[in-house]
Amino acid sequence: MLQLLRDKAQSTFIQIIVVIIALVFIFWGVGTNMMGSRQAALVVNGEEISFEQFQQTYDRVYQRLSDQFGGNVPKGLVETLGIKQQAINQLVQATLLRQGAEKMGIVVSREEIRKVIQNMVQFQENGVFSLERYKAILAQNRLNPTKFEASMQHDRLAETASRKISNFATVATDYEIRDLFNQINEKIALDYVKISPSRFSDKVEINDSILADWFQKVKDNYKTEPQLKLKYLAFTYDAVGKKIEIDPAEIESYYNSNKKLFTVKEQRHARHILFKAEKDAPEAIRKEKETTAAEVLKLARGGRDFVELAKEYSEGPSRESGGDLGFFEKGSMVIPFDTAVFAMQPGDISDVIKTRYGYHIIKLEEVKPASVKPLTEVKEKIVQILQRKKAEEIAFQVANTAYEGIISAGSLKKYTEKYPDTKVIETDFFTRSDPPQILADDPQFLSKCFELNRGELSSLIKGQSGYGIFFAEDLKNPEIPSLEKVRERVLADYKKEKSMELAEKSAAEILAQLRAGKDFAVVAPEHGFELLQTGFLSKREKNGKSDFPGELLAKVFLLSPSSPLPEKPEKVNNELYVFRYLDSKVPEMTEASEEVAKLKNDLLRFKQQQLLSAWLMHQEKTAKITKHKSL
C-alpha cells in the first residue's frame, strides 16, 4: 500500500494539482479573460480560456518534458504522452477549482496577494522585496502590476480551494496505520525448488528426421541478412579538418573568449567514516549507528588517527584506504555530505552527518582552488574544435561539388574516368550487423545505404561524421540456408527449446502434486531436485542471503497459510521456480517511531489526494465544458 501512496503521489492527476497550486508563483496567471483573446480555446461553465492561455500552459508542460530528456524531446513522444490533452486537463481543473472556491465563499484579499508577492524570491534583492525589480521583471514578461496582481488573486483561489477540500480528510486511524505497517514490514519464508532446463538436455530425443521436421517449422529464424556491396566517396569532417591550418592568433582568441570551457572547478579531498543505516533501516538500528558515530567522533577529535579509525570502524567501500574519497567537485556527493565538506577548512573534522546511506564523520584533507588550464595544455583541443567548425562548411562544399559532377557526368564510373584522382572506396559484401567501419561509426550512413536498390546512387547524405555519396554496386537478398549449413545452430536451439518444455512439464507436475497434498520434502527429491529454503524475505530489504529471485517477491507476498501455492510455476532468467508459503512474521510496531509517523502522514496525504480527486471528477461530470474544434 505504501507503494500505492508513492505511485499516487507521482500520478498525472497529482502532478496536475501541483501545477495548479504552483500557478501562484508563475508570472503569467491563468485568469478569466486576462489575456484579451477574442476567441476561446475552452469554455468551462461559461468561463472562457483563451488560446494564448492554452499555448502558455502547453509550453510549460512541453518544457517540463523537455527538461527530463536533457532538452531534446524524442520524436513521437509528444504525441504519445498527449501533451495537448495534459494542457487542456490542467486548464479545466484549475478553472473548476477557482469556480468551486467562489461557490464556497472563499475570498483572497489584495493584502494577502501583496504579502505573497513580497515573499517571492524573484522580486527580492538581498532577501528584501524590491519594487524596482518587481516592475522590471513584469515588464520583461509584458505584464503590468495591476494585471499581474489580479491574475495572482484569481489563481490563488485554486490553491485555497484545493487545500480546503483536502482538509476534510483529517484522520488516519490506528487500525489503518497498523494495517499499512504490517503490509510493509511483513516477512515471509518459503521452501522452493529451482528447475534449470539444462538438467533435461540429455533427455531430449534427437535424430535427423526430427531435426529436419523442426527446421521446416522454424527455418525463417535462420534466414540470412541482406548483403550489400558499395562504392562510395567520403568527405568526413576529420579528414577535411586535418588539412586545415589554424592561425595561432585564432587559437588564442578562441581561448580568451571561452575560458569557461577550460576552467577546472574547485576540488576537495576528503576522507570519511561511514556507519551504514539506509533510510529503510529499523529505528533501533539507526539509533545504534548514530550513537556509535558520536562515540567515534569523540575519538577522532581527541587526537586518534583518522585513517586508523576509518579502517577500524567504517562500513563503506573506502574502508581499506582509510576512508579516502579522493578529490571531487561540488555537487558530486549527496546534498548533506556535499554541504558539510564545502563548508569546512583543511584539517577540519565534521559533526556526525546524516544522509540516506547512514551516518558520516568527514575529515577535509586538502582544497584545490578553481583554476583555468593554460593555453599550452588545451591548444591541441582548440585546434581540433576550430578545424571541425571550418571542416563542416568546407566538407559540404567539396561533397556537393562532387555530387553535382557525378550527376552531370551521368554516373559515378564516368565521373571517376573524368577525374581519375578521385578516391573511390570499394567494399566487399557486408551485412547491416557487420558493416565497414565508416558505416558502423555513422548510423545515418548505414541506414541510407540499406535503402538503396542494386545499381542505385544515393543522394548527398549528411551523417554524423560528415558527408557521403554511395553507389550500390550489388545486393544479395536474404535467403534460407540449407539445414547442413546451420546444423549446429539448429541443433543447439532445438535442444534448448525442448529442454525448456521438459523443465516446464516437470515444474507443472511438482506443483500439481503439492496441490494434491503431497509433502514438498518428498516431491522435490522424487523429481531429482533439492528442496531449498529462503529464510525470511522482506519487501524492502535486500535479501542477500537467499538466491531466490527478487523479481518474484510481489507474487510471493500474495501467498498465505490458506493459499500457500502460486497459480503456476514462475520463470526468471530461463530458470523455473516452484515455491510454497512456509511462515511469516511482522515486527512489533513502535507507536512513537519515525516510521509510524511517516506512515501516518503518507496515509493522510493519500486520503486528501483521493478526496480532492473525487471532488474534481464530480465537478467535471456536472460541468459544461466545450473546446474549440481546432483542439
C-alpha positions as CSV (number, residue, x, y, z in Angstrom):
1,M,0.0,0.0,0.0
2,L,2.9,2.3,0.7
3,Q,4.0,1.9,-2.9
4,L,0.4,2.8,-4.0
5,L,0.8,6.0,-2.0
6,R,4.1,6.8,-3.7
7,D,2.6,5.9,-7.1
8,K,-0.4,8.2,-6.5
9,A,2.0,11.0,-5.5
10,Q,3.6,10.7,-8.9
11,S,0.3,10.3,-10.8
12,T,-0.7,12.6,-13.7
13,F,-3.6,13.9,-11.6
14,I,-1.5,14.9,-8.6
15,Q,1.1,16.5,-10.9
16,I,-1.8,18.5,-12.3
17,I,-2.8,19.7,-8.9
18,V,0.8,20.6,-8.1
19,V,0.9,22.6,-11.3
20,I,-2.4,24.4,-10.3
21,I,-1.0,25.3,-6.9
22,A,2.2,26.4,-8.5
23,L,0.4,28.9,-10.8
24,V,0.5,31.4,-8.0
25,F,4.3,31.6,-8.4
26,I,4.3,31.9,-12.2
27,F,4.4,35.3,-13.7
28,W,1.7,34.8,-16.2
29,G,-1.5,33.7,-14.5
30,V,-4.5,31.9,-16.0
31,G,-7.3,34.3,-15.1
32,T,-10.7,34.8,-16.7
33,N,-10.2,36.7,-20.0
34,M,-6.9,38.1,-18.7
35,M,-5.1,37.9,-22.0
36,G,-7.7,39.7,-24.0
37,S,-8.0,37.0,-26.7
38,R,-11.2,37.3,-28.8
39,Q,-11.5,33.6,-29.3
40,A,-11.9,31.0,-26.6
41,A,-9.9,27.7,-26.7
42,L,-12.0,26.3,-23.9
43,V,-15.2,27.3,-22.1
44,V,-15.8,25.9,-18.6
45,N,-19.3,26.7,-17.2
46,G,-19.3,29.9,-19.2
47,E,-15.8,31.0,-18.2
48,E,-13.6,31.4,-21.3
49,I,-10.0,30.3,-21.6
50,S,-8.1,31.9,-24.4
51,F,-5.8,30.3,-27.0
52,E,-2.9,32.4,-25.5
53,Q,-3.5,30.8,-22.1
54,F,-3.7,27.4,-23.7
55,Q,-0.4,27.9,-25.5
56,Q,1.3,29.1,-22.3
57,T,0.1,26.0,-20.4
58,Y,1.1,23.7,-23.3
59,D,4.6,25.3,-23.4
60,R,5.1,24.7,-19.7
61,V,4.1,21.0,-20.0
62,Y,6.3,20.6,-23.0
63,Q,9.2,22.3,-21.2
64,R,9.0,20.0,-18.2
65,L,9.1,17.0,-20.5
66,S,12.0,18.5,-22.5
67,D,13.9,19.1,-19.3
68,Q,13.5,15.4,-18.4
69,F,15.1,14.4,-21.7
70,G,18.0,16.9,-21.4
71,G,16.4,19.5,-23.6
72,N,15.7,17.1,-26.5
73,V,12.2,15.5,-26.7
74,P,12.4,12.2,-28.6
75,K,10.5,12.2,-31.9
76,G,6.9,11.0,-31.4
77,L,6.9,11.3,-27.6
78,V,4.9,14.5,-27.7
79,E,2.0,12.6,-29.4
80,T,2.4,9.5,-27.3
81,L,2.2,11.4,-24.0
82,G,-0.7,13.5,-25.2
83,I,0.8,16.9,-24.2
84,K,-2.2,18.8,-25.7
85,Q,-4.6,16.9,-23.5
86,Q,-2.5,17.4,-20.5
87,A,-2.6,21.1,-21.1
88,I,-6.4,21.0,-21.5
89,N,-6.8,19.0,-18.3
90,Q,-4.7,21.4,-16.3
91,L,-6.7,24.4,-17.5
92,V,-10.1,22.8,-16.9
93,Q,-9.1,21.5,-13.4
94,A,-7.7,24.9,-12.5
95,T,-10.9,26.7,-13.6
96,L,-13.1,24.2,-11.7
97,L,-11.1,24.7,-8.6
98,R,-11.5,28.5,-8.8
99,Q,-15.2,28.2,-9.5
100,G,-15.5,25.9,-6.5
101,A,-13.7,28.4,-4.3
102,E,-16.1,31.1,-5.3
103,K,-19.1,28.9,-4.5
104,M,-17.6,28.1,-1.1
105,G,-17.3,31.8,-0.4
106,I,-13.5,31.8,-0.4
107,V,-12.1,35.2,-0.8
108,V,-8.5,36.1,-1.4
109,S,-7.7,39.7,-0.3
110,R,-5.3,42.1,-2.0
111,E,-3.4,42.3,1.2
112,E,-2.8,38.5,1.1
113,I,-1.6,38.8,-2.5
114,R,0.7,41.7,-1.5
115,K,2.3,39.6,1.1
116,V,2.8,36.6,-1.2
117,I,4.4,38.9,-3.9
118,Q,6.7,40.4,-1.3
119,N,7.9,36.9,-0.2
120,M,8.6,35.8,-3.8
121,V,12.4,35.4,-4.2
122,Q,12.1,36.5,-7.9
123,F,11.3,40.0,-6.7
124,Q,13.9,40.3,-3.9
125,E,17.3,41.7,-3.6
126,N,19.5,40.6,-0.7
127,G,16.4,39.0,0.8
128,V,14.3,42.1,0.7
129,F,11.4,42.9,-1.7
130,S,12.4,45.4,-4.4
131,L,9.7,47.4,-6.1
132,E,12.1,48.3,-9.0
133,R,13.0,44.7,-9.6
134,Y,9.3,43.7,-9.4
135,K,8.3,46.2,-12.1
136,A,11.3,45.3,-14.3
137,I,10.5,41.6,-14.2
138,L,6.9,42.2,-15.0
139,A,7.8,44.5,-17.9
140,Q,10.1,41.8,-19.3
141,N,7.1,39.4,-19.3
142,R,4.8,42.0,-20.9
143,L,2.7,42.4,-17.8
144,N,1.8,45.4,-15.7
145,P,1.3,45.2,-11.9
146,T,-2.4,45.6,-12.0
147,K,-3.0,42.7,-14.4
148,F,-0.4,40.5,-12.7
149,E,-1.9,41.1,-9.2
150,A,-5.4,40.5,-10.5
151,S,-4.3,37.3,-12.1
152,M,-2.4,36.2,-8.9
153,Q,-5.6,36.9,-6.8
154,H,-7.7,34.9,-9.2
155,D,-5.3,31.9,-9.4
156,R,-4.8,31.8,-5.6
157,L,-8.4,30.8,-5.3
158,A,-7.5,27.4,-6.9
159,E,-4.8,26.8,-4.4
160,T,-7.0,27.7,-1.5
161,A,-9.9,25.6,-2.8
162,S,-7.7,22.5,-3.2
163,R,-6.4,23.0,0.4
164,K,-9.8,23.5,1.9
165,I,-11.2,20.4,0.1
166,S,-8.2,18.3,1.1
167,N,-8.5,19.3,4.7
168,F,-11.8,17.5,5.1
169,A,-9.7,14.3,5.3
170,T,-8.0,14.8,8.7
171,V,-7.7,11.4,10.3
172,A,-5.7,8.2,9.6
173,T,-7.0,5.7,12.1
174,D,-4.8,3.5,14.3
175,Y,-6.2,0.4,12.5
176,E,-5.3,1.8,9.1
177,I,-1.8,2.7,10.2
178,R,-1.2,-0.7,11.8
179,D,-2.6,-2.5,8.7
180,L,-0.3,-0.5,6.4
181,F,2.7,-1.1,8.8
182,N,2.0,-4.8,8.7
183,Q,1.8,-4.9,4.9
184,I,5.1,-3.0,4.5
185,N,7.1,-4.9,7.2
186,E,5.8,-8.4,6.8
187,K,8.4,-11.0,6.2
188,I,7.7,-14.3,4.6
189,A,9.6,-17.6,4.4
190,L,9.3,-20.2,1.6
191,D,10.6,-23.5,0.5
192,Y,11.2,-23.9,-3.2
193,V,12.9,-25.8,-6.0
194,K,14.8,-24.2,-8.9
195,I,14.4,-26.1,-12.1
196,S,17.1,-25.5,-14.8
197,P,16.3,-26.6,-18.4
198,S,20.0,-27.7,-18.7
199,R,19.1,-30.6,-16.4
200,F,16.9,-32.1,-19.1
201,S,19.3,-31.6,-22.0
202,D,20.4,-35.2,-22.2
203,K,16.8,-36.3,-22.2
204,V,16.0,-34.6,-25.4
205,E,15.5,-37.1,-28.2
206,I,17.2,-36.1,-31.4
207,N,17.6,-37.7,-34.8
208,D,18.0,-36.4,-38.4
209,S,14.3,-36.8,-39.1
210,I,13.1,-35.0,-36.0
211,L,15.6,-32.2,-36.6
212,A,14.6,-31.8,-40.3
213,D,10.9,-31.6,-39.4
214,W,11.6,-29.0,-36.7
215,F,13.8,-27.0,-39.1
216,Q,11.0,-26.8,-41.6
217,K,8.8,-25.1,-39.0
218,V,11.3,-22.6,-37.8
219,K,13.6,-22.1,-40.9
220,D,12.7,-18.4,-41.2
221,N,14.6,-17.8,-38.0
222,Y,17.8,-18.7,-39.8
223,K,17.2,-16.5,-42.9
224,T,20.4,-14.7,-43.8
225,E,20.7,-10.9,-43.6
226,P,20.6,-8.8,-46.8
227,Q,24.2,-8.1,-48.1
228,L,25.4,-5.0,-49.8
229,K,28.4,-4.2,-51.9
230,L,29.3,-0.5,-52.2
231,K,31.4,2.1,-54.0
232,Y,31.4,5.4,-52.2
233,L,33.1,8.8,-51.7
234,A,33.5,10.0,-48.2
235,F,34.0,13.6,-47.0
236,T,34.4,13.3,-43.3
237,Y,35.0,16.2,-41.0
238,D,38.1,14.6,-39.5
239,A,39.7,14.0,-42.9
240,V,38.8,17.5,-44.2
241,G,39.8,19.2,-40.9
242,K,43.3,17.7,-40.8
243,K,44.1,19.6,-44.0
244,I,43.0,23.0,-42.5
245,E,45.7,25.2,-41.0
246,I,44.6,27.2,-37.9
247,D,46.2,30.6,-37.3
248,P,47.8,30.9,-33.8
249,A,46.0,34.2,-33.3
250,E,42.7,32.4,-33.9
251,I,43.6,29.8,-31.3
252,E,44.5,32.5,-28.7
253,S,41.3,34.4,-29.5
254,Y,39.2,31.3,-29.0
255,Y,40.9,30.5,-25.7
256,N,40.4,34.0,-24.4
257,S,36.7,34.1,-25.4
258,N,35.9,30.6,-24.0
259,K,37.9,30.3,-20.8
260,K,34.9,28.8,-19.0
261,L,35.4,25.7,-21.2
262,F,38.8,25.3,-19.8
263,T,38.1,26.1,-16.1
264,V,38.7,23.4,-13.6
265,K,36.3,23.8,-10.7
266,E,37.4,23.8,-7.1
267,Q,38.0,20.3,-5.8
268,R,38.2,18.9,-2.3
269,H,40.0,15.9,-1.0
270,A,38.2,14.2,1.9
271,R,38.0,11.1,4.0
272,H,35.0,9.7,5.8
273,I,33.9,7.1,8.3
274,L,30.5,5.6,7.3
275,F,28.1,3.9,9.7
276,K,25.6,2.3,7.4
277,A,21.9,2.8,8.2
278,E,19.9,3.2,5.0
279,K,16.5,5.0,5.0
280,D,14.5,1.8,5.4
281,A,16.6,0.5,8.3
282,P,14.7,-0.1,11.6
283,E,14.7,2.8,14.0
284,A,16.6,0.8,16.6
285,I,19.5,0.2,14.1
286,R,19.6,3.9,13.2
287,K,19.8,4.9,16.8
288,E,22.6,2.4,17.4
289,K,24.6,3.6,14.4
290,E,24.1,7.3,15.4
291,T,25.3,6.6,18.9
292,T,28.4,4.7,17.7
293,A,29.2,7.5,15.2
294,A,29.1,10.1,18.1
295,E,31.5,7.9,20.1
296,V,33.9,7.6,17.2
297,L,33.7,11.3,16.6
298,K,35.0,12.0,20.1
299,L,37.9,9.7,19.4
300,A,38.7,11.5,16.1
301,R,38.5,14.9,17.7
302,G,40.5,13.6,20.7
303,G,43.6,13.0,18.6
304,R,43.2,9.4,17.3
305,D,44.5,8.9,13.8
306,F,41.5,9.4,11.4
307,V,42.9,6.8,8.8
308,E,43.1,4.1,11.5
309,L,39.7,4.9,12.8
310,A,38.2,4.6,9.3
311,K,39.9,1.2,8.8
312,E,38.5,0.1,12.1
313,Y,35.0,1.4,12.1
314,S,33.9,2.5,8.6
315,E,31.4,0.3,6.8
316,G,31.9,1.9,3.4
317,P,33.8,0.6,0.4
318,S,36.6,3.1,1.1
319,R,37.4,1.5,4.5
320,E,40.6,-0.3,3.3
321,S,42.0,3.0,2.1
322,G,41.3,4.8,5.4
323,G,38.1,6.3,4.2
324,D,39.8,8.1,1.3
325,L,37.4,9.6,-1.2
326,G,40.0,11.4,-3.4
327,F,39.3,14.8,-5.0
328,F,35.7,15.7,-6.0
329,E,33.8,18.8,-7.2
330,K,30.9,20.4,-5.5
331,G,27.7,18.5,-6.3
332,S,29.4,15.2,-6.6
333,M,28.1,13.8,-3.3
334,V,24.7,13.6,-1.7
335,I,23.5,17.0,-0.5
336,P,24.1,16.9,3.3
337,F,27.6,15.4,2.8
338,D,28.4,17.9,0.0
339,T,27.2,20.9,2.0
340,A,29.3,19.8,5.0
341,V,32.5,19.3,3.0
342,F,32.3,22.6,1.2
343,A,31.8,24.5,4.4
344,M,35.0,23.0,6.0
345,Q,38.6,24.1,6.2
346,P,41.6,21.7,5.6
347,G,42.1,19.6,8.7
348,D,38.5,20.1,10.0
349,I,36.5,17.1,11.2
350,S,32.8,17.4,10.7
351,D,29.9,16.7,13.1
352,V,28.0,13.5,12.5
353,I,26.4,14.0,9.1
354,K,23.2,12.1,8.3
355,T,22.5,11.0,4.7
356,R,20.4,8.3,3.0
357,Y,23.3,6.0,3.4
358,G,23.7,6.4,7.2
359,Y,25.9,8.5,9.4
360,H,29.3,10.0,8.3
361,I,32.2,11.6,10.0
362,I,34.2,13.6,7.5
363,K,37.7,15.0,7.5
364,L,38.8,17.5,4.9
365,E,42.4,16.9,3.8
366,E,43.0,19.4,1.0
367,V,41.5,22.0,-1.2
368,K,42.4,22.6,-4.9
369,P,41.1,26.1,-5.9
370,A,39.4,26.6,-9.2
371,S,41.8,27.3,-12.0
372,V,42.0,27.8,-15.7
373,K,44.0,25.4,-17.8
374,P,46.9,27.1,-19.6
375,L,46.7,27.6,-23.3
376,T,49.6,25.2,-23.9
377,E,47.6,22.4,-22.3
378,V,44.5,22.9,-24.3
379,K,45.9,24.2,-27.6
380,E,45.5,20.8,-29.4
381,K,41.9,20.6,-28.3
382,I,41.2,24.1,-29.5
383,V,42.8,23.3,-32.9
384,Q,40.5,20.3,-33.2
385,I,37.5,22.4,-32.3
386,L,38.3,25.1,-34.9
387,Q,39.2,22.6,-37.6
388,R,35.9,20.8,-37.0
389,K,33.9,24.0,-37.3
390,K,35.6,25.0,-40.6
391,A,35.5,21.5,-41.9
392,E,31.7,21.3,-41.6
393,E,31.3,24.1,-44.1
394,I,34.2,23.0,-46.4
395,A,33.1,19.3,-46.4
396,F,29.7,20.2,-47.7
397,Q,31.1,22.4,-50.4
398,V,33.5,19.7,-51.6
399,A,31.0,16.9,-51.3
400,N,28.3,18.9,-53.1
401,T,30.7,19.8,-56.0
402,A,31.5,16.1,-56.4
403,Y,27.8,15.1,-56.3
404,E,26.9,17.7,-59.0
405,G,29.8,16.4,-61.0
406,I,28.6,12.8,-60.8
407,I,25.1,13.8,-61.8
408,S,26.5,15.9,-64.7
409,A,28.7,13.0,-65.9
410,G,25.8,10.6,-65.7
411,S,27.3,8.0,-63.3
412,L,30.0,7.5,-60.7
413,K,32.0,5.5,-63.1
414,K,32.1,8.2,-65.8
415,Y,32.9,10.8,-63.1
416,T,35.9,8.8,-61.9
417,E,37.1,8.4,-65.5
418,K,36.9,12.1,-65.9
419,Y,38.6,12.7,-62.6
420,P,40.9,9.7,-62.1
421,D,42.4,11.1,-58.9
422,T,39.1,10.8,-57.1
423,K,39.4,8.4,-54.2
424,V,36.6,5.8,-54.6
425,I,36.3,3.3,-51.7
426,E,35.0,-0.2,-52.6
427,T,33.7,-2.7,-50.2
428,D,33.1,-6.5,-50.3
429,F,29.7,-7.8,-49.5
430,F,28.7,-6.9,-45.9
431,T,25.6,-7.1,-43.7
432,R,23.9,-4.5,-41.6
433,S,25.2,-6.2,-38.4
434,D,28.8,-6.2,-39.6
435,P,29.4,-3.1,-41.8
436,P,32.6,-1.3,-42.8
437,Q,34.0,1.0,-40.1
438,I,32.8,4.2,-41.6
439,L,29.2,2.9,-41.7
440,A,29.5,1.3,-38.2
441,D,30.5,4.7,-36.8
442,D,27.7,6.6,-38.6
443,P,24.2,5.1,-38.3
444,Q,22.8,7.7,-40.8
445,F,25.1,6.4,-43.5
446,L,24.3,2.8,-42.7
447,S,20.6,3.3,-42.7
448,K,20.6,5.2,-46.0
449,C,22.8,2.6,-47.7
450,F,20.5,-0.2,-47.0
451,E,17.6,1.7,-48.6
452,L,19.4,1.6,-52.0
453,N,18.5,-0.9,-54.7
454,R,21.1,-2.6,-56.9
455,G,22.7,-0.1,-59.2
456,E,21.3,2.9,-57.4
457,L,23.2,6.1,-56.5
458,S,22.3,7.8,-53.2
459,S,21.7,11.5,-52.8
460,L,24.3,13.5,-51.0
461,I,24.0,12.2,-47.5
462,K,24.8,14.1,-44.3
463,G,25.8,11.9,-41.4
464,Q,27.2,12.5,-38.0
465,S,30.8,12.3,-39.3
466,G,30.5,14.3,-42.5
467,Y,29.1,13.7,-46.0
468,G,29.0,10.6,-48.2
469,I,27.9,9.6,-51.7
470,F,27.1,5.9,-52.0
471,F,26.6,3.6,-55.0
472,A,25.0,0.1,-54.5
473,E,27.1,-2.0,-56.8
474,D,25.4,-5.3,-55.9
475,L,22.9,-6.7,-53.5
476,K,22.2,-10.1,-52.1
477,N,18.7,-10.7,-50.8
478,P,18.0,-12.7,-47.7
479,E,17.8,-16.5,-48.2
480,I,17.1,-19.5,-46.1
481,P,20.2,-21.7,-45.8
482,S,20.2,-25.4,-46.0
483,L,20.0,-27.4,-42.8
484,E,23.5,-28.6,-43.3
485,K,24.9,-25.1,-43.3
486,V,23.3,-24.2,-40.0
487,R,23.0,-27.6,-38.4
488,E,25.0,-26.7,-35.2
489,R,22.8,-23.7,-34.5
490,V,19.6,-25.6,-35.2
491,L,20.7,-28.5,-33.0
492,A,21.5,-26.1,-30.1
493,D,18.3,-24.2,-30.5
494,Y,16.2,-27.4,-30.7
495,K,17.8,-28.8,-27.5
496,K,17.2,-25.5,-25.7
497,E,13.6,-25.4,-26.7
498,K,12.8,-29.0,-25.9
499,S,14.8,-28.8,-22.6
500,M,12.6,-25.9,-21.5
501,E,9.5,-27.8,-22.4
502,L,10.6,-30.8,-20.3
503,A,11.5,-28.4,-17.4
504,E,8.1,-26.7,-17.6
505,K,6.4,-30.2,-17.6
506,S,8.4,-31.2,-14.5
507,A,7.6,-27.9,-12.7
508,A,3.9,-28.3,-13.5
509,E,3.9,-31.9,-12.2
510,I,5.6,-30.8,-9.0
511,L,3.0,-28.0,-8.4
512,A,0.1,-30.4,-9.2
513,Q,1.4,-32.9,-6.6
514,L,1.7,-30.2,-4.0
515,R,-1.8,-29.1,-4.7
516,A,-2.9,-32.7,-4.2
517,G,-1.4,-32.6,-0.7
518,K,1.9,-34.3,-1.1
519,D,4.8,-33.3,1.1
520,F,7.3,-30.9,-0.7
521,A,10.2,-32.6,1.1
522,V,9.1,-35.9,-0.6
523,V,8.1,-34.5,-4.0
524,A,11.3,-32.5,-4.7
525,P,13.8,-35.4,-4.4
526,E,11.4,-37.7,-6.4
527,H,11.9,-35.3,-9.3
528,G,15.7,-35.0,-8.7
529,F,15.7,-31.6,-7.1
530,E,17.0,-30.2,-3.8
531,L,14.4,-28.6,-1.6
532,L,15.7,-25.1,-0.7
533,Q,14.5,-22.6,1.9
534,T,14.7,-18.8,1.7
535,G,14.7,-17.8,5.3
536,F,12.5,-14.7,5.9
537,L,12.3,-12.4,2.9
538,S,11.4,-8.7,3.1
539,K,9.7,-6.5,0.6
540,R,12.0,-3.6,1.5
541,E,15.4,-5.0,2.3
542,K,18.0,-6.7,0.1
543,N,17.6,-10.4,0.7
544,G,21.3,-11.1,0.2
545,K,21.4,-14.5,2.0
546,S,18.9,-16.0,-0.4
547,D,19.3,-16.6,-4.2
548,F,15.6,-16.6,-4.6
549,P,14.9,-14.0,-7.3
550,G,13.7,-10.7,-6.2
551,E,11.5,-10.4,-9.3
552,L,9.1,-12.9,-7.7
553,L,8.6,-11.1,-4.4
554,A,5.4,-9.3,-5.5
555,K,3.8,-12.7,-6.1
556,V,5.4,-14.3,-3.0
557,F,3.6,-11.8,-0.7
558,L,0.3,-12.8,-2.1
559,L,0.7,-16.2,-0.5
560,S,-0.8,-17.1,2.9
561,P,-1.5,-20.2,5.0
562,S,-4.8,-20.6,3.3
563,S,-3.4,-20.1,-0.2
564,P,0.3,-21.3,0.1
565,L,1.0,-22.1,-3.6
566,P,1.3,-19.9,-6.7
567,E,-1.1,-20.3,-9.6
568,K,1.7,-21.6,-11.9
569,P,5.5,-22.2,-11.9
570,E,7.3,-18.9,-12.4
571,K,10.1,-18.3,-14.9
572,V,13.1,-15.9,-14.2
573,N,16.2,-15.8,-16.5
574,N,15.2,-19.2,-18.1
575,E,15.0,-20.8,-14.7
576,L,11.7,-22.2,-13.3
577,Y,10.7,-21.8,-9.7
578,V,8.0,-23.8,-7.7
579,F,7.6,-22.4,-4.2
580,R,5.4,-22.7,-1.2
581,Y,4.5,-20.5,1.7
582,L,6.2,-21.7,4.9
583,D,5.9,-19.0,7.5
584,S,5.5,-15.2,8.0
585,K,6.1,-12.6,10.7
586,V,5.7,-8.9,11.4
587,P,7.8,-6.9,13.7
588,E,6.2,-5.1,16.6
589,M,5.1,-1.6,15.8
590,T,6.5,1.2,18.0
591,E,3.9,3.9,18.2
592,A,6.4,6.7,18.6
593,S,8.8,5.7,15.9
594,E,9.7,7.9,12.9
595,E,8.4,5.2,10.5
596,V,5.0,5.2,12.1
597,A,4.8,9.0,12.0
598,K,5.8,8.9,8.3
599,L,3.2,6.2,7.6
600,K,0.5,8.4,9.2
601,N,1.5,11.4,7.2
602,D,1.6,9.4,3.9
603,L,-1.8,7.8,4.6
604,L,-3.4,11.1,5.4
605,R,-1.9,12.8,2.4
606,F,-3.2,9.9,0.2
607,K,-6.7,10.3,1.6
608,Q,-6.5,14.0,0.9
609,Q,-5.4,13.4,-2.6
610,Q,-8.2,10.8,-3.1
611,L,-10.8,13.2,-1.8
612,L,-9.6,16.1,-4.0
613,S,-9.6,13.7,-7.0
614,A,-13.1,12.6,-6.3
615,W,-14.3,16.2,-5.9
616,L,-12.8,17.2,-9.2
617,M,-14.1,14.2,-11.0
618,H,-17.6,15.0,-9.8
619,Q,-17.2,18.6,-10.9
620,E,-16.0,17.6,-14.4
621,K,-19.0,15.3,-14.8
622,T,-21.5,18.0,-13.9
623,A,-19.7,20.9,-15.6
624,K,-20.5,22.2,-19.1
625,I,-17.2,22.1,-20.9
626,T,-16.6,23.0,-24.6
627,K,-13.4,23.2,-26.5
628,H,-12.6,24.8,-29.9
629,K,-12.7,22.4,-32.8
630,S,-9.0,23.0,-33.5
631,L,-8.2,21.3,-30.2
